[in-house]
């Protein structure tokens, strides 16, 4: 299938939805016809309901069963949370904080240890994840690649592909054969979860990642056309799209809703995109997780959760506030799904920029006000009908509306951003939010003066000229409540005012009996109505009350199964009498009872390497040239794709040999160690990246080591080399750079040419449970020293901190037992600290799972998350540390301790992750 000019224009210029529109089974996946879909309620939250659904779009938004949908998606990487029980925890947090969808990349390398082999079990269970997302009523944007981005080793391409004679991300037939096999495996699962067929909630299917400056290459274009045709052949009948971009025209002049991928966490980005007409937005990872094992891209960072709104320990952070507010706003205010540019508006203070839009159906006016300066700006907005100054914080934005229907009343204007508008039983509820210290003013059009009750002391109100004006300081006293009765409507309205921190404790929830709003707890996970009782389930992190606005007939409340005594508050809510207690403390044990064993017997001359692979190849599919006259030494060519690699070279005569030069290639922070006949020659490390090299994917260097005079003699000698390759290049520009060599490239000898017979050894066969990315080629890994159940009674007992000076590998093991209250969700990490001048690194194994790499003398990461499930929070755990020391300084480990990252009373049930022992 060739791309038509029209389709390719859409592909190359935008991320237009549905550019390949052929459907199947009668599901509508194309553009909407000439009838304009009016503004109205959004579709209900999705589920695997067994019914057929229509998915389409017009120039304004996605259309689901004839209703407009604003997609507010959070990127989530299940493969970075190797505990399937915790997928539900994060999905519930995303939904509670306003997201209605998740985008899920599926890395090929995580599932495929060898050509034609695919594993979707255990921590790789895609079917389980998609089922869980449907149960939590979230749409899914599925992204199976084959290439998913440079933040994963080789962009998600499998290690074995480096040794295949095919050009990746092109129309090379050999590559497409492997890519098709991968997509067939993924699509056979995905097709059962398509929203169009009612089997799940997969709403969109995103193909590949952009190919940088090669996007226009005919081979790349043909590759994309093939991927589109492959998806349709596999019966994927939801809209397909590629890459990312802004709202833009299709080749035939019609307009489609754009898809913003990688939106930031601040208000300015997603509000500016809304002003551009982008109604499908995906926020870059909202929960980052852990790049465990050898999953990281060539940069080598274990933590993928730095700065994410839900941190690596699954704790919500204040960064969630703008995302939560926008998500609930677009879900409950349908006017925003169909906006057109309106008359120009200029702020009185030119430091503010204003985008003016309007809904042609309802007449609602929308103003996106942005402040790109470093100072707070207060300004009038002439021509908007907003009669008081508007305040916008530095480098911030806010969305203001006028002429908007709030339930059964009309909003004249507001200086605070609305967060939601909903009916809860016999009252309408509207929430307005802003930063701590701002003042919110809300004006309602009321021909008849209403009755107004302040449930809190902070708000004030006036009425005049047919308008009710309510003013409330934000952040003073928590939530401010105002009850508006009578006037133009017999339905009371509750106005709620909250700063960002307070808004993070407001939880709307939809039930079959109607909507409810809960205020107070750290998290609301679910709400179930039975008879006159609403049963709430969620998390508590401090002494807190509970307040509920709910459907008619609700008179009683339970929290996590326990009755909550309540009374009817002044704002027509059920208010808890007293407070729920804080979560109890969690005591973590100290780590002692350490045992140590040396871990580099491969450096000894008499080590038996007869079972190793002979490195005698003369050609390679790598993009790195094979040195003239030398054998191929690249690790990938011998099937060793992840983790450390050992080489042993046999020399028959070292007389006259003065130095050895070893050329090698790695990702960021790679290193090489060398020994001759068991005697250390030295260590070489790749330089730390700087501002100019931070994105560099492949590093090469030549390490020169002097040969001690006493080793220059006739007879058999063995040169042993350990290389830590780190990750493969991310290949962002589709130039096959993931095939750049890893490991040794060449060896040269000063003092005469030497004939060397090389042997190579890396990781053993992939762990059947933990997968191909867990283990490398250290002796201890091949012998199972990292596994629970390994007999370490013969190891030497030691105390930490350590301070020995030696080049090589040392292993440390201990056990610890936890007894966390089963009603608690405690997030635990392992913290390592030492003198930063000490040059060593540590590979961390918990119950056999490789949880990351600590580099002591690099200012990176000191605390590593130990995910529950792998971590036995009520049982025995085995901790193993593999320490690589370069011999130039004393090496650790130094301080090693467990750290409590956070704890709440609540959480989700956690099933132990299979962790077979040795």
N, C-alpha and C positions, 0 to 999 in steps of 0.2 A: 504494500500500500504506500503510495507516494503522498506526501503532504501537498494539499492544494495551496495555491497562493493565499487564499483567504485563511485557511487553517494555520499556515505557517506564520502569517502576520500576527495572528493571535498568540501563537506560541512564542515567537521571538520578542514581541513587544510588551506583552502583559501576561498575567496569570489568569487569563479569561477562563471562566468556568465552563465546562461542558464543551470544549472545542472538538472533541470526538463524540458525536451524539448518537450513534447508532445504538438503539436499545435492544432489549430482549424481553420476552415474556409479557409484553404489553406495558411495561413500566415506562413512564414518561421521563426522559432524561434530557430533553432538548430545551430550546428557548420557548418562552411563552408565546402564544399566538397574539393576534392583534388586540384581543380584549385586555384592557388594563385591569390588573387586580387591585381593587381599592384597599385602602388602609383598614386593617381590622385586627382582631386578636391573632396572636401568633399561633402556630400549631402547638398542640400539647406536647409535653416532654416525651421523648421517644422511648420505645421499648420493643422487645422482640414479641410482638403481638400476633404474629401469624397472618397479618393482613397485607394485601398489596398496597403500596404507596406510590404516589406520583412525586417525582423530584424534577424540578425544572428551574428556570430563572427568566427574568426579564432584565431591562436595563438598570433596575434599581436594586434587586436583591434575589436571593434564592427563593424558590417557591416550593413549599411542601404541602401536598394535597390542596393546592389552591390558596394557601396562606403564606404570607410573607414571613421569612425567617432571617433574622440577623444572626450570623454565625459568630460566636465569641469563643474561640477555641484556644486551649492551652496545650502547648507541646509537652509531651510526657514520654519518657524513655523507660518502658518496663524493664528493658535489659540492664538498666543501671540500678535496679532495685531487685536483687536476686532473692526475693522472698515473696512468692505469689500472694500470700495472705495480705501483705501490706499494699498490694495494688489497690485493693478496695479502700484502704485508709486514705490514700492519696486521691483517688477518684472522688470519694465523698467530700474531701476538703476542696477540691476544684469546683464541684457542683455547688457546695454551700457558699463558696466565695464568688459565685456569679457566672461561672463558665457553663455553657451548654454543650460543649464539644471538646474532644481531645484529639490532637494530631499525634499519630503513633508511627514513628519510623521503625522498620523491621530490618535489622542488619544481617546481611547474608552470612558474614563471617561467624556470627554468634550461633547460627543454626547449622552450618555446613562444615564438618571437619575434613571432608574429602569430596572429590567430584562425585555427584550423583547421590550423596548421602545427606539427609536432612533430618534434623531432630527438633521436634516441637513438643517435647515433654519437659516436666519439671519447671525449672526457672525459665524455660523457653516455650512455655505453653501458650501459644498465641490464641488458641481456641478459648482457653480459660479467661484470658484477658478480655477478649471481645465479649464473652458472656457476662463478665463482671461489669464492663462498661454499660452494657444494655440494662443490666439489673439496676445500675445506678442512674439510668435514664439520661445518658450522655450520648450525643452523636459522636461518630468516629470519622476522622479523616485518616485514611490508611496510606502509609508511604512506604512501599516495599522496595524502593530503589529501582534498579539494583544498586545504584550508588546513592548513599544518604547523606554524605557530608564529611568534611575533613576532621571533625572532632572525634571520630572513631577511627581506629586503626585501618588504614588504607581506604578510608571513606566507607567502610562496611564491606568492601570486597573481600572475599575469603583469601587467606594466605596462600592456599594452593594455586590460586589463579596467577600468582606471580611467576609460576614455573610453566605456564601454559603459553604456547606459541600463538597468541591472539592479542589484538589491540582492544583493550577494554573501552567501553563507552563509545563504541563506533559500530558500524554495520559489518564488521569482520564476522564472517559466518561462524567461525569457531567460537568467538566470544558469545554471539547470539545463541548458539546451541546451549552453552552453559547458563546464560542468563534466562533463557526460556525454561530450562529445567527448574531453576530457582523460582521463577515467577509461577510456574505450574504448581509447585509445592505450596507457595503462599496463597495463590488464588483458590486452590482447592479448599482451603479453610475460609478465606474471605467470602467466597460466594455463598456460603451458608449463613453469613451474618449481614447480608446486604439489607438495607432498610427498605429498598424497593420490593423485596420479596417477603418482608415481615419476619425474617429469621434473625435479625439483629439490628444494629443501629449504624452500620457503616454507610455514611451518607455521601462521601466524596472519596476519590482515589487519586492520589497525587503521585505522578511518575517522575522518577529521577530527580537530580539536582541540576541547576544551571551549569553549563560547561564553560563559563567564563568567556574569554575572547574567542573561543572556538564555536560559539553558539551558531554561527552562520556556516560552519563547515558542512559541506554536503554529506559527509560520512556521519556527522553528529545528527543532522536533520533526518537522515535515513534511519538512524538508530532510534530516534524518538518516534518516528512513524511506525517502526516495527513494534515498539513497546505499546503504543496505543492499540495497534491491531491485535497484539497478543492479549491485552486485557479484555478486549471485546470477544476474542475467540474463547477466552476462559469464562465467558458469561458474566463478566463484571459490567453491569448495566447502570451503575450510578454515574454521575458526571465525572469525567476524567480531566485532569489538568496537569500542567507542568510548571515547575519553577516557582517564581514569585514575582510580584510586580504591582503596579498601581492600576487603578481603574482606567480602562482605555478602550479605544475603538477596535472593533474587529475589522478585518479586511474589507467587508462589504459595507462599512460605514455604520452598522448598528453598534450599540454599546452593550457591554456585558458587565455584570458586577465583578470588580476585581477581587483578588485574594491577596491580602497583605500577610506575608510570612515573615516571622521574626520581628514582630512589633515589640517595642520596648515596654518597660514597666510603668513609665510615667504617663501622666494625663496628656501631655502635649502630643505624643505620637498618635495614640488611638483617636483622640478628638480631631486632630488635623486630618487623619485618614477618613474619618466620618465626613468631614467637611468636603473631602474630595469625592465623596460618593461611594467609598469602600465600605460595604456592609458585610463582608466576610473577612474577619481578621483572626490571625493566629499569633498568640504571644509566645515569644521564644521561651525555652523551658521555664515553666512556672515552678516545677520541682525538677531539680537537676539530677540528684542522685549521685551514685558512686561509679566511677570508671574502674571497676575492680579487675583483678587479673591483668592481662595484657590488652584490655579493651581500649585504653586511651589512644588518641591520635599521637602523632610523632612528638607532640609537646610533652607528653608523659605525665600530665597532672591526674592524680587519682580523684580528687574532689571535682565533681561537675556541678556542685551546688553553691559555689561562692556567689553571693549576691542575689540568689534566686528568691522569689517571694515565699516559697515554702522551702526551707533550708534542707541540707543533706540529711539532717536528723528528723525530717518530716514535721518540723515545727513551723507553724505560720509566723510570718514576720510582718512588721508594719508596711512593707512594700506591697502587700496584698491590697491595701485600702483602695487605691485608684482602680485596680482591676475589678474588685468586688463591686464598687459603686457603678462602674460602667456596665458590668454584666447584668446586674439587676435592673438597671435603667433601661437597657435595650430590650430586656425580656418583658418588662411591664409597661413600657411606653411605646406602643406600636407605631406611633407617628414617625419615629426615627428611621424606619425601614424604607420609607419612600420620601426622599427629600430632593428638592431642586434648588439651584442657586436663586437667591432673591436679591433685592436691591442692595447697593453698596452701603455699608455702614463704616464710619470712621470714628474711632474713639477720640474724645477731646484731648487725651494725652496720646501723642503719636507713638509712644513706646508700646502701646497695646495694638495688636492686629486683630481684626474681627472678620470672621467668615459668617455671612448671613445666608441661611437656608430656610425653606418653607416646605410644609407638606401641602400639596395641592388639593388633597381631599378634605383635610380637617382645618386648614388655615393656620395651624400651629407654626409659630416663628421660632427658629433655632439660631442661637448665636454662639459660635465657638470663639472664645476670647483668649488670646495667647500673649504671654509676657516672656519674651526671650532675653530680658535683661537680668542683671544680678541684683536688682532691687525690687521691692514690692511697689506696685503701681496702683493708685486709686484714681479712677477716672469716670466721668459721665460717658454715657453711650447715646449721643443724640440720635433721634430718629427711631429708637427702639421701643419707646414707651416706658422704659425703666427710669423711674423718676429720682433715683438716688445713685450715688457713686458706686461703682463696682470695684472690688479689691481683688487683685490677682497676685499671688506670691511669685517670688523670683523663679524663673525657668519653669513656669507652671502654666496651666491652662484650666479653663472651666467651661462647661456647657450651660448656657442659660436659655430659658424658654419663656415665651409669652403666648397667650391665646390657646393654652393647652387645657384639654379636658382632664381634670383630676376627679375620677369617679363621676359624681353628679354635679360637680361645681367647676367653675372656670378659673384657671390661673391667669391673672392679669400679667404678672411678671414676678421674677425672683432674682435675687442677687447671689443666691447659693445654688449649687448644682443639685437638681433633683436626683435621688437615688432609686426610688421606686414609687409606684402608684398601684394600689391593690385594694380589693374588697376583702374584708375579713369579717364574715358574719354580717352583723347589722351595722357595721361602720365601714366607711372608706378610710384608707390610710395613705398618707403621702409622707415621704422622708426626704429631708433636705440636708446636704452635707457640705462641709468645707474644712479648712484648716483650723487648728486650735488658735483662738484669739481673734478670728474673723467674726463679723456680725452678719447674720442672715436676715434679710427682709423679704417677706413673701406677701404679695397682694392678691387677694381673691376678688373677682367681680361679684358683687352681691346687690341686687336691686333692693332686696329687703334686708334690713339689718338682722344679722344672726345673733344668737346667744353664744358667748365665748366663755369657756372655763379654762383657767390655767391650772394644770395639774402640778406645775412646778413654779418656783418663784422667779426664775430668770426671764422668761418671755414677757413681752408687753404687747398691747394691741390698741389700735384705734379704728374707728369707723367713720367714714365721711365720703360724700359724693359717690355713693354706690360702691364703695370699695372697703374691704376689710384689710387692714395692714397689720401684719404680725412681725415683730422684731425679736430676735433671740441671739444672745451671745453664744458662740460655739465653744465647747470644751469646758464650760463652767458648770460644774455639778453633774456631768455626764449627760444623759439623755434629757432633753426638754420636750414636754408634751403640752399641746394645746388642743382642746376639744371644741369644735365648731358645730353648733346645733341650729336647727330651724333655718330661718332666712329663706333662701331660694330652694332649699331641698329639705325633705323630711328625714333624709339619711344623714346621720351625724358623720363628721369628718374629723379624724385625728391627724394633726400636723405634728411630726416628730423632727427634732433638730439635733444633729450630731456632728461632732468633729470626727476626724479620720479614725482615731483610736476607739471612740464610742461606736462608730458605725461597724467596726469589726466584731461587734457583739450583737449585731442585729441579723436575724436569720429568717428570711421568708421561706415558706415551704408549701408545696402544692400537694393536696390530698384529693381523693375522689369526692370527698364531701365539701371541698372548698379550700381556700387558701388560709394560711395562718402566718403570724409573725411572732417570733420569739426574741426576747431581749435578755441579755445577761450572761449566759454561759460562754465558755471559750469556743464551743463548737456545737452545732446541731447536726446530727447525722441523719436522723429519721424522725418522722411523726406519724403515728397511726391513731385513727379515731375509732373507738368502739363504744357504742351507746353514748353516754354523756361524758366520757373520759378521753382526754388526749394523752397518748403515751409517747413521751419524748425520750429520745436516746441521743446522748452526746458526751462531750468532754467538759470537765471542770478543772481549772488550773489554779484557782484561788477562791477565797470566800466570795460567794456571789449569790444574788437572787435570781429569780426566774419570773418573767412577765410574758403573758401570752394574749395576743389578740387572735381569736379563732372563729370557726364557723358557729352558726347558731346551735344552741342546745348544749354546748360544752360548758360543764360546770366543775369538772375535776381534772387534775393534772397528776401524772406520774413522771418521774425522772429516773431513767435507767432502772425501771421496775419498782421504784419506791414511791409511795404516795407523797404528794407535795401539798401541804395545807395552803390554801389561797383565800383571798378576798377580792371583791370587785373594786378595782381602782377608779380614780377620778377620770381616767382616760378610757373607760369602758374595757379595761383589760383585766385578766386574772393575774393577781400579784401574789407572789409567794410571801407567806408570813415568815420572817426571819431570813436566814441565809443558808445555802448549802456549804458544808465545810470544805476547806482547802484539801487538795490532794495530799496524802501523807508523804512523809519523806521516804526516799529510797536510799538504802545503805549499800554501798559498793565495797567489796573486799579489797584489801591490798594485794599486790601480786608478789609472791615470794616462791620459794621452793624451786628456783630455776636450776636447770641442768644444761650443760654445754657439751658440744662436740665439734671438732674441726670438720670442715666440709669441702675441702678441695684436694682429695687424694689424686685427682687427675693430674696434678702438677708433679707428682713423683715420677722418677724415671722408670721404676719397676711396676707402675700401674698397668693392669691388664686391659688394653684397648682392642683386643682381638675381635670383639663383637661390634666395634664401631664401624661406621661407613667409611670406605676409602674415598677420598676426595680426588678423583682422577678425571673428572669431566673436562672437556675442552671447549664446549660451547654452552651458551646460556641464552634464555629469553629475557634476561634482565636488560633494562635500558643502560646499565653500567657496562662499559666495555670490559671484556676479559683481558687482563694484562698479557702482553705478548710473551709467548713461551711458557706461561704458567698455567697450572690447572685452575679450573673454576673453584673458588673457595666460598662463594656466596651461600649463605645458610639456606636460603629458600630453595635453591636448586637441589638440595638433598633432603627436602621435606621438613626442615626445621624452621617454622614460621614465627614462633612466639617465644619470648623469654631468652634466657642465657644460652650461649653456644660455646662448646669447648672444641679446641683444635689441638692435635698432637702431631708434631712433625719430627720424623726420624732423620737424624743426620749421622753420617758414618765417620766424619772427621771434622774437628773444629780447630785444628792447628791453624794459626794465623788469623783466626776469626776475631775481629776487634769489636764489631757491633752488629746488631740485628735491627732492621727497619721493617716495621709492620704497618702496612696501609689498611685502613678499615673504614667502614661506612655504617652510620647509625642514625637514629633520630636524635632529638634534643636530649642532652645530658647522657649520651652514650659513653661507655668507657671500655678500656682494654687493659688486661693484666697479662704479664708474661713471666714465665719461669724457664730456666734451662737446667735440666737434671734436678728439678725440685728446688732450685735456688732462685729466689725472686730477682728478676731483672728490673721490674718497675711497673708502674701504672700510668696510663695516659687517659685523660678525660677530655671530652669535647668541651670547648669554652661555653660558658653560660651565655644564653642569647641576650642581645641588647635591643634597643629600639629599632635597629636596622635589620636584625636577624630574627626577630620574635616569631615571624611566620615561616621561617625556613624549615622545610620538611625533611631534608637530608643533609647530614654533616659528614664530611670526609676529612681524614687527617692521616699523617704518617708519624708513628711513634718510633723514635730511635733509642735503642737501649745498648749500653756498653756491655761487652762480654767480659766477665772477670778472667784474669789471666790464668788462674788455676783450672778453669774449665776449658782451656784451649788445648785439647789433646786428641790423640788418635783414639778411635773406638766409637762405639754406639753412644749417641746422645739424643735426648728428647727435648724439643722445644714445645712447651705447653702454653696455650693461649686461651684466655677466657674473655669473651666479648659479651657485653650487655647491649644489644642492638636497640633497645627501646621500641618505638612503634615505626610502622611503615609510613611513607609519605602519604598525605591526604589526597593528592591528585585532583585538586580543585579545578584545574584547567583542562582536565581530560587529555592529558599528554602521557599517560601510562607511567607517571612518576611513582606510583605505588610499587613499581617493579624495580626501583633503584635498589642496589645491593644492600644487604644487611650482613654484618659480620666481617671477616677478613676479606681483603681484596687481593693482597699480594704480600710477599716477603722478599726482602733483599738482604744480602750479607756483605759487609765490608771486610775485605781481607781475602777475597776470592769468591768465585761462584760456588754455590753449594747445591747438591742434589738432595731434595727433601721429599719424603713420602708422607703425605698428609692424611690424617683421619679426622673425622668430624663426628660430634655427638651433640644432640640437643634434647628437646623434650621427648619423653616417652609417649606412647600412644595416648590419645586424649582420654582423660577421666570420663567415664561413661555418664556420670551425674553432673559434674562441674563443667564439662565441655572443653573445647580445644583452647580456650583463652585463659584457662586457670593456671596451667603449669608451664615452667620453662625447663632448662636443661641442667640445673644444678644437681649435683650428686644426691643431695638430700631429697630433692623432689623426685628423682627417679627411684630412690629407695623408700619413699613414703615417710620420711621423717616429719613431714608437715601434717600427717594425718592423725586423727584421734585413734587411740589404740596402739600406736607404735610403742614398742618396748624400749624405753629410754633408761632402764635401771642401771645400765653400764655407763651411762653418760656421767660426766663429772659434775657434782653439785657446786654451784657458784652463787654469789650474791651480786646484785646490781646496786649501783652503777659499776660498769667495767671500765678499764682504762688500758688495755693491752695494745701494743704496737706490733702489727703483723700485716702482711699482704695476703689477702685471700678471703676465704669464706668461713664463717663460724655460725653454728646453729644453737639456738637457745629455745628451751621448751618449759612450759609450766602448765598447771591446771588451776582453774578457779571455779567456784560454785556460786550461783546466784539464786536468790529466793525472793523474787519480786511478787508483790501482791497480785493475784490474777485479775483484779479489777483495775490495775494500773497499766498504762501504756508508758513505759520508761524507755527513752532513747539513750543509748550508751555508746560512748566512743573510747578509743584507745589513744592516749596521749603519750608522745615521746619527746623528751627534751634533753639537751646536752649542750656543752660548750660548742658554739657554732664554728670554732676553728678546727674542730675534729672532722676529718674527711672520711665519712663512711655513709652507707645507705642500708636500709632495712626493708626486706620484703616481709609483709605481715600475713600470717595465715591463722585464721580462726576456724577451728573444727575442719581443717583441710581446705578451706576456701581462701583464696588469695585476695585479701581485702585492700591491697595497695602498697605503694612504695614510698618510703620516707627517706629524704635526702637531708642529712643533718646539716651540711654546710651550705645548703641552698635555702634561701628564705622562701619556702613554699608552705607546706602543710605540716602541722604538728599533731592534729587530732584526726583520727580516722573512724568513721562511723562503722559500728558493728550492728548490722541490721537484725532486728528480732526475727526469729525463725532460723537463721544461721546461728545467731546468739541464742543459747538456751537461757531464757530469763528465769526459769525455774529448774535448774539442773546443772550438770557438770559441763565445762567447756575446756577445750585444749587450745592453747595459744603457742604458736611457733614463730620464731623470728630468724630469718636468714640474713646475716650481716655480712656485707661486702666492705672490706677495708683496704685502702690503697697503700698502707704501710708508712705513709709520710707523717702521720700523727697518731697519738693514742686513739683507739676507737672504742665505741660503746658496745652495747646500749648503755645509755645513761639512765635518766629517770623514765620509767615505764609504768603507767598507771591507768586505771579505768576512770572515765569522766562521765558524769551524768549530764547529758545535753539538754534534757527536759523531761518532764513527767506530767501526765494528766490522769485524772480518774476517768476512765472511759476507754477509748480506742476500739479496735476490732479484734475478734478472735484470731490468734496467730497459730498456724500449724507449723510444726518443726520442718525445716528444709532438710531433705535427705543429705546426710554427711557421712558417707561410708568411711570406715577407718582402714588402717593398714593391716 
